[in-house]
Amino acid sequence: MTVTRTAKLKRTAAAILAIIGWAALVLQFWLLMRAAGVMALSPIEASIRFFSYFTIQSNILAALVLTAFAFKGGPDEWLVHPFVRSAVAAYIAMVGLVYVVLLRHLWSPVGAQWIADVALHYVMPVGYLAFWLACVRKSGLRWYDPLLWLIYPLFYLGFLLVRGKLSGFYPYPFIDAKALGYAGVAANTAGLLVVCAAIGFCLLAVGYGVARRQPA
């Protein structure tokens, strides 16, 4: 198989996965807005809550990276930088892992909600990691990059705690300061950051191994 054909196949696969990601995000947003009236939420509050989920933010990032790879891919675009693509891999892997271990048993989605759930928590994490493994240049990654990747989750958690204090809404039970207290949230947050860092270093180790067989 020629290099050109291989590149075309990779871009096609990325485009398909990007379409799945965007479709799942739109579906999830529509489902939440449809339920907003039942939950007595204004459209603005429902929208804020939608974007408050790390799952949603990570899937948006993944879909953006995949879209850039499939349709643009220029070397000057930040979305194609190995640091960014690899950070998103850590975040989306975290989404899948936390959902399977901590959240899956808390509900039983059906119908359209089940479709969105599977796409956002299973298909996109697995698909994006496969994309990262096959398509992302890893030779530029540095040993301390996984620590830098924690900056975004830290800001995210800080935002959630501030907004949760003001609104009373916490998107995940393990960061619910009303139920756990701030000491409990701090312990859970520390654990999640350790897991995220561990995922990052695992990706880095894989990246170093793969980089030996990839051109610079």
C-alpha positions in Angstrom: 0.0 0.0 0.0 1.4 3.4 -1.0 2.1 6.2 1.5 -0.6 8.3 -0.3 -3.2 5.6 0.0 -2.4 5.0 3.6 -2.7 8.7 4.4 -6.0 8.9 2.6 -7.4 5.9 4.6 -6.2 7.5 7.9 -8.0 10.8 7.0 -11.1 9.0 6.0 -11.2 7.0 9.2 -10.6 10.2 11.2 -13.4 11.9 9.3 -15.8 9.1 10.1 -14.9 9.2 13.8 -15.2 13.0 13.8 -18.7 12.7 12.3 -19.7 10.1 15.0 -18.3 12.5 17.7 -20.2 15.6 16.5 -23.4 13.6 15.9 -23.2 12.2 19.4 -22.6 15.6 20.9 -25.6 17.1 19.0 -27.8 14.2 20.1 -26.8 14.6 23.7 -27.4 18.3 23.6 -30.8 17.8 22.0 -31.7 15.2 24.7 -30.7 17.5 27.5 -32.6 20.5 26.0 -35.7 18.3 25.6 -35.5 17.3 29.3 -34.8 20.8 30.4 -38.5 21.6 30.9 -39.0 18.5 33.0 -36.1 19.6 35.2 -37.3 23.2 35.3 -34.2 24.4 33.7 -33.9 27.5 31.5 -32.3 26.9 28.1 -29.2 28.9 29.3 -28.8 26.8 32.5 -29.3 23.6 30.5 -26.6 24.7 28.0 -24.2 25.6 30.8 -24.8 22.2 32.4 -24.2 20.5 29.1 -20.8 22.1 28.7 -19.9 21.5 32.4 -19.3 17.8 31.8 -15.8 16.7 31.3 -17.1 14.0 28.9 -18.6 16.7 26.7 -15.5 18.9 26.7 -13.2 16.0 26.0 -15.3 14.8 23.2 -15.5 18.3 21.7 -11.7 18.4 21.8 -11.4 15.0 20.3 -13.8 15.8 17.5 -12.0 19.1 16.8 -8.6 17.3 16.5 -10.1 14.6 14.3 -11.8 17.2 12.1 -8.5 19.1 11.7 -6.6 16.0 10.8 -9.2 14.8 8.3 -9.9 18.1 6.5 -7.1 20.5 7.3 -4.0 19.0 8.9 -1.7 22.0 8.2 1.5 22.0 10.3 0.8 25.5 11.6 -2.5 24.6 13.3 -2.4 24.0 17.0 -4.9 21.2 16.8 -2.4 19.1 14.9 0.4 19.5 17.4 1.5 16.2 19.0 1.3 17.8 22.5 -2.4 18.8 21.9 -3.4 15.5 20.3 -1.7 13.5 23.0 -3.3 15.6 25.8 -6.7 15.0 24.3 -5.9 11.3 24.2 -5.2 11.4 27.9 -8.5 13.3 28.6 -10.7 11.0 26.4 -9.1 7.9 27.9 -9.9 9.3 31.4 -13.5 9.8 30.3 -13.8 6.2 29.3 -12.1 4.8 32.3 -13.9 6.9 34.9 -17.3 6.1 33.3 -16.7 2.4 33.2 -15.3 2.2 36.8 -17.4 4.9 38.6 -20.4 6.0 36.7 -21.8 3.2 34.5 -23.7 1.5 37.3 -25.5 4.7 38.3 -28.0 4.7 35.4 -29.4 2.5 32.6 -29.9 4.7 29.5 -32.2 3.5 26.8 -33.1 4.5 23.2 -31.4 7.6 21.9 -29.8 8.3 25.3 -28.1 4.8 25.1 -26.8 5.7 21.6 -25.3 9.0 22.8 -23.9 7.2 25.9 -22.2 4.5 23.9 -20.8 6.9 21.4 -19.4 9.4 24.0 -18.1 7.0 26.6 -17.0 4.0 24.5 -16.7 4.6 20.7 -15.0 7.9 20.9 -12.4 7.0 23.6 -11.5 3.8 21.9 -11.6 5.3 18.4 -9.5 8.3 19.4 -6.9 6.2 21.1 -6.6 4.1 18.0 -6.3 7.3 16.0 -3.6 8.6 18.3 -1.7 5.3 18.1 -1.8 5.2 14.3 -1.7 8.8 13.2 -0.1 11.1 15.7 3.6 11.8 15.5 5.1 11.1 19.0 8.8 12.0 18.6 8.2 15.5 19.9 6.7 14.4 23.3 8.7 15.3 26.4 8.9 13.4 29.6 7.1 16.1 31.6 4.2 16.7 29.2 1.8 14.5 31.2 2.2 16.9 34.1 1.4 19.9 31.8 -1.7 18.0 30.6 -3.0 18.3 34.2 -3.4 22.0 34.0 -6.6 21.9 32.0 -8.3 19.4 34.4 -7.2 21.5 37.3 -8.8 24.6 35.9 -11.9 22.5 35.0 -12.3 21.2 38.6 -11.7 24.7 40.0 -14.5 26.1 37.8 -16.9 23.3 38.8 -16.3 23.9 42.5 -16.9 27.6 42.1 -20.0 27.2 40.0 -21.2 24.4 42.2 -21.0 26.7 45.2 -23.1 29.3 43.4 -25.6 27.1 41.6 -25.7 23.9 43.7 -25.1 21.8 40.6 -22.2 19.3 40.5 -22.1 17.2 37.3 -20.4 14.2 39.0 -21.1 12.6 42.4 -17.4 12.3 43.3 -17.0 16.1 43.2 -20.3 17.0 44.9 -19.1 19.2 47.7 -22.6 19.3 49.2 -22.6 15.6 49.8 -18.9 14.9 50.4 -17.6 18.2 51.8 -14.5 19.9 50.5 -12.2 17.4 52.2 -13.8 14.5 50.4 -13.8 16.4 47.1 -10.1 17.2 47.5 -9.3 13.6 48.1 -11.3 12.5 45.1 -9.7 15.2 43.0 -6.2 14.2 44.0 -7.0 10.6 43.1 -8.4 11.6 39.7 -5.4 13.7 38.9 -3.1 10.9 39.8 -5.0 8.6 37.5 -4.9 11.2 34.7 -1.2 11.6 35.1 -0.7 7.8 35.1 -2.7 7.6 31.9 -0.5 10.4 30.4 2.7 8.6 31.4 1.4 5.3 29.9 0.7 7.2 26.7 4.2 8.7 26.8 5.8 5.3 27.3 3.8 3.9 24.3 4.7 7.0 22.3 8.4 6.6 23.0 8.2 3.0 21.8 6.3 3.9 18.7 8.5 7.0 17.9 11.5 4.7 17.4 9.7 3.3 14.3 8.3 6.6 13.0 10.1 9.2 11.0 11.0 12.4 12.8 
